[in-house]
Amino acid sequence: MSNFKTGFWALIVMVFLAVPALHAEDVGPEMLNMDGEPTPLKNYIGKGKWLVIKVWASDCHVCNESVHEMIALHKERGDKDISVLGIAVDGYDRKAAVEAFMKRHQVNFPNLIDDGAIVASVYYSAVGTPWIGATPTYLLFSPEGEIVAENLGAISKEVVETFIAKNECQRDSALC
């Protein structure tokens, strides 16, 4: 539970940080989907819904412990206003480990596979600092496709929902 508290405070602090603007049209590199087909991130970002990108690895203990949070978020809100996209940084040569993780946890959101290079590039473009390779890492994009937050370490479904609710309230006071 302490990982979620730490994630909560880290995410709340990010509300006050200036995150460099990164828009869907800036996200060009392609990762591979589970069928091995090149798939650009822009297929997911800026589609009128909030997008939580969870960067994970199949051998990451914290990823294994915390994945249920994003599964629940996608189940409850995926058809409405928040989507989750996973990016496994195991590399495509470890696809079997990625698939085993997804099966073991009954992952219900789409996933792409990268070796970490594209994630590092996107992270640097979005946040302005190098990605240290930590998993899990979260990137949150607004419905318009602009990155609004990032977090290294586990976070809960409630933290994401609270952050989005506060952000929407700041954008439109009628939603408060």
Stockholm file with secondary structure:
# STOCKHOLM 1.0

chainA/1-176         MSNFKTGFWALIVMVFLAVPALHAEDVGPEMLNMDGEPTPLKNYIGKGKWLVIKVWASDCHVCNESVHEMIALHKERGDKDISVLGIAVDGYDRKAAVEAFMKRHQVNFPNLIDDGAIVASVYYSAVGTPWIGATPTYLLFSPEGEIVAENLGAISKEVVETFIAKNECQRDSALC
#=GR chainA/1-176 SS CHHHHHHHHHHHHHHTSCCCCCCGGGCCCEEEETTSCEEEGGGTTTSSSEEEEEEECTTCHHHHHHHHHHHHHHHHHTTTTEEEEEEETTCGGGHHHHHHHHHHHTCCSCEEECCSHHHHHHHHHHHSSCCCCCSSEEEEECTTSCEEEEEESCCCHHHHHHHHHHHHHHHCGGGC
#=GC SS_cons         CHHHHHHHHHHHHHHTSCCCCCCGGGCCCEEEETTSCEEEGGGTTTSSSEEEEEEECTTCHHHHHHHHHHHHHHHHHTTTTEEEEEEETTCGGGHHHHHHHHHHHTCCSCEEECCSHHHHHHHHHHHSSCCCCCSSEEEEECTTSCEEEEEESCCCHHHHHHHHHHHHHHHCGGGC
//
